[in-house]
Amino acid sequence: MPNPENVFGRRSVISTIREVAKLSGVSVATVSRVFNGYADVSETTRQRVMATAKRLDYAPSAAARTLVKQRSQLIGVILYTGQEHPDIQHPFFQEVLVGLKHGIGALGYDLLLFATEQPGSNRGKPHSYMRRVRHHRVDGVVLMGVEADDPEVGKLLASPTPIIGVDIEISGPRASYVTSDNITGARLAVRHLHDLGHRRIATISGPRGMKAGGDRTLGYRGETQALGLEVLPGYEHEGDFYAETGESGMHALLQLSTPPTAVFVASDMMAVGALKAIRDAGLRCPEDVAIVGFDDNALAGLLSPAITTVRQEAPEMGVAAGRSLIEMIEDPQVVAPVRVLPVRLVVRESCGGGEPPSPARG
């Protein structure tokens, strides 16, 4: 019979939970159900198990829960930031990960961030998210930055593994997603610029094939149409949420024969690049070109001018994603509902408050 004492002279977790079960005259599963608060255990049995546990100075641990539930207590994160941006540098991803860590950590789970952008593609093996998920035995998966129509993502969605997307519109037998109200946010930005007197309003969008980028473009188009604004050729420039494409996009807009007097820039990081392009062109913001961003990351309020932006609660998206995922892990009958988090406009300096630039400019 194995010695229940480990090398540190203390009882191992596995031996202890079995000892509680044995001395209580119940199964290991029943001990677990008592400590997890299940209602289908009689009060007599519950009191007997608790008394035995107290006598043995037993407290349930993550290892014990894993033994009984056959779970790893690990949440896998598949985060693809693109070949041009292989590191987790974008503030949005960082803030979502912080929220995700807090959300699942409070419930006894840990995060495993997959090390490569294409898991399983090394050593000559084909790219496979599913292989990585099985290898690490994660209980569920959070998807960020990947394309919903990726065949490897499709395999994950068809599996029984619980999946939550962040800003990725996915569906499957155990899949749901969390996002911000990107359409409303874009409409708030355009209406704010219109209320300030601007009529030539352009946009530097995110990638339109991604949910956030596509929805913010839809919001821009919907509000310009509702306001009766003419969107001139070249007024929609597609970026990638990073500063470089904000800079190049603004350069392109300023070179138009009829440049815009205001621009809805679909991320604060792109707005940083857009401000640089405005300065490089010898112009001023907001006097010559007004800007509204999206995200309200830490940079937005520190720049000069400080950026008027649409605030989305990135950490709360992480918390919501983690809790929805664990809800599905804990109850195989549950598919978490789609969650759309509200946004709000934060008014700062980059739009000014007076008259827009003269329509004759440019």
N, C-alpha and C positions, 0 to 999 in steps of 0.2 A: 504494500500500500504506500503511495507517495507521501513523503513527509510534508505536512501542511506548512511547515516553517520555511520561509525563503532565506536567501543568503544574508538578509538583514536581521534575521531572528524574529520576524513578524509574520503573521498569518498572511497567506496570499489571498487576493480578492476572491478567486474561484473557490478555494477551500472554504472560506468563510460563508459565502452565500449557500453553499451546499450544506454546511454544518447547521446554519439557521433552518434550512428546509428539513434536514434530518431530525433535529431536535424538536421541531414544531410538528412533525408528522405530516408534512405537506410536500409538494413538489417545488423545484427551483422556480418554475414559472409562477406558481402561486405567491412565493415570496416577492417576486418582481411585481406582480399585480398589486400586492399590498402597498409596496413602496411607490408605485406609480398612481395610486389612488383609484384603481378600477372599482366600480360599484358592484360587480358581480361576485365579490368575495364576502362571505358572511361575517357579521360583526364578531362572532366568537373566534373564527379563524384569524381575523385581523388582529384581535387583541392578543391571541396566543403567539402569532408571529412577531408582533411588536415587542412583547415581553421577552421572547427569546433573543431577539436582536439587541435589546437593551442589555440583557445579561451578558451577551458576548461582545458588547461594545461595537456592534456592527453598524456601518453606515454604507448605503449604496454608492457605488462609484461609476464613472463612465465605463470602466472595464467590465463591471458586473452587468451593467445594462446591455453592453455589447454581447456578452456571453448569452444572455437570455433572449434578446431580441434579434440576434444574428445581424447586428448592424455595426458599421465601422465608426459611426458618429462623425464621419467626414463628409463635407460638401465640396464637390469639385467645381472649379471655376474655369470655364473655357473662355478666354479673353483674346480676341484677335484685333490688333491695332493697325494692321496693314503693313506691307513690306517697307513703306516709306517711313513708318514710325514704329519700329520694333519694340520700343520700350514703353513702359506705362507712364508716360509723361503728361498726358492730358489730364487736367484737374478733374474733369467729370468722372473718369474712370477711378481716380484715386478716391474721390469722395464717396462714390457708390461702394467701393471696396471697404472703406471705413465703416459705412452704415451696415453693410452686409456682415462684417466681422462682429459688430456689436449686436446685431439682431440674432445671429445664430449662436454667438458665444453665450448669451444669456440663457439659451435653451440647451446648453451642454454639447454643442457641436463645434468642430474646427473647420477651417478652410484649407483646401489644397488647391493652389494655383498651378495649373499645368505649365510645365517649363518651356514648352515650345509652341510656336504658332500653329504648327501642323503636327499634333501628337501622333507618334508612331511612325513618322516618316523617316526616322534615322535608321541606320543599319540595313538599308535596303528594303525595309518594310513599307508597304503602301500607307498613305495617310489614312488614319482611322481614329476618330474621336471615341468610338465605341470600344476599341481595344484598350484605350487608356482608362476609360471609365471602369471597365471590368478588371483591369490589372490592379487598380488602386482600390477597388471595391467600395467606391463612394456610394453614399445612400441617395444622393440626388445631385443635380447639376444646375449651375447658373450659367447662362450663355450671355456674352456681351461682345458686340462688335462683329460677330460672325454673320454670314448671309443666310437668311432663312431658307433659301432654295438650294443651299449646299447639300449635295447628296449625303454627305456624312452627317450633317445635322438631321436630315430626314431619317436616317437610321436610328439616331438617338430618339427622335420624336415617336418613332414607331415601337420603341422598346417599352417595357414596363417601368423604366427608371423615371422617377419624378423629375421634371424639367421646368425651370422658370427662365424666361427671357427678360432681359432688361433692355427696353427700347427695341425689341425684336418681336414682331407679330408672328407668333407661332401657335400651332394647335396640334393636338395629339391626344391619345388616351390618357396620358398623365402629364399634360403640358399646359402652361398658362404663361402670362407675361405681365410685367409692370411697366408703365410708361408715364410720361408727363402729358398734360393737355397741350401738345405742341401746336395744334391748329389754333386754339384760342390764343395762345401766347403770341403767335405771329400776327394774328388779327389785332391784338392789343398794341403791338409795336407800330403797325401801319396806321391804325386810327390815331395814335398819339402824334405821329408825324403829321398826319392830315390836320388834326386839330390845331397844330402850330402854324398851319398855313401852307405846308408843302404839298405840291401837286405832282412833282416829278420824283417819284419814289421808286428806287431800284432795290434789288436784293442780291446779296451774296449768300447762296443757299448752302446747306450741307449736301452730302451725297444723296441724290434723290432716290437711289435704290434702297436706302436705309430708311427705317420708319421715321426716325426723328427728322432727317433731312427732307424726306418726302412730305411729311405732315406740315412742316414749317413752310414749305413751298406752297402747299395747298392753302394754308392759312393766308399767306401773302396774296395769292391770286384771288382767293375768296373775298378778302377785304378790299383790295383795289377795285374789284368788280362792283362790290356793294357800294363803294363810294363814288363810282363813276369815273375812276382815274384811268388815264391812258397809259398803258405799259409799253413804252417804246422798244423797238428792236434793240437787243443787247442789254436790256435792263435786268435780265435774269442771268446771273453768272454763278456757275456751280463750283463750290469749294469742297473741302474735306474736313472742316471743323478745326484745322490747325492754322497757325499764323501765316505761314507762307502763302497759302491760297487766298487768305484774306487780303494780303498785300497785292498779289497779282490780280485778284479780282477787282480791287479798287482802282489799280492802275488802268485796267481795261475800261472801267466805267468812266473814268475821268477823261479818257481819250475819245469818247463818243462825241459826235458833232453836237448833240444836245445832251450834255451830261446831267445826271440827276442832282437835285439839291439835297436829297436825303437818301439814306440807304439802311434797310433792315439787314443786319449782318447776323446770320443764324447761329453764331457762337461767339462768346467773348474772346476766345483765342483768335478767331479770325478778325474780330474787331481790333485787336492789338495790331495785327498786320495792316488793316485798313487805315488806322491812324497814321502809321508810318508812311504809307503811300500818299496820304493827304499832305503830310509835312514835306515829303520829298518833292511833291508837285508845287511847293511854294504856297499852299493853301492852308486854311485854318478850319478847325472843327470846334464849334458848330457854325462859325460865321459863314463859311463857304459851303461846307457839306456837313449835314447833321447825321448822327449815327445812333441806332438802337441795336444793342447786342442781345444775346440770349445765354442764360446760365446763371449769371450773378456769381461768378467765381471770385476768389480772393483778389484777383488783379483788378476787377472792374472798378472798385471804389478807390484804388490807389493811383490809377493813371491820371494824367493831366491832358485833356479834361477827363474827369471821372465819367464812366460810361453809363448812360441810361440803358437799362437792360431788362429782360424778362427773367425773373427769378424762378428756377425750378429747384425742388428740394432733392438734390442728388443723394445726400446721406439717407434721407427718408425712403428713397427708392430702394436703396440697399437693404434697409431694415425690412421694408415691405416684401421684397423679393425673398429674403431669408425666411421670414415667418410664413409666407405662403408655401414655400418649398417644404419646410418642416411639417406644416399642417398636412401636406400630402404624404410625406414620409411616415408620419405617425398614424395616419388613417388611410389605408389603401383604397377606401371607397370614395375619398375626397378628390375632386379636381378643383383647385383654387380658382376663384373668379378672376377675370382680368381686372387689374387695378389701374385707374387713370388718376394721377395725382394733380391737384390744381396748381396753377402758376399765377404770378402777379407781376405787374409792371413796377420797376424801381426807377424813379426819375432822378437823374443826376445832371451832369453838365453838358453831355455830348450832343444834346438837342437844342440847347439854349431855351429861351422862353419868349423871345420877341418875334419879329417878322423873319420869314425865311429869306435866303439870298434872292437877289433880283432874278427874275426869269430870263433876263438878257445875258446872264453870265455864261460864258462858254460859247 
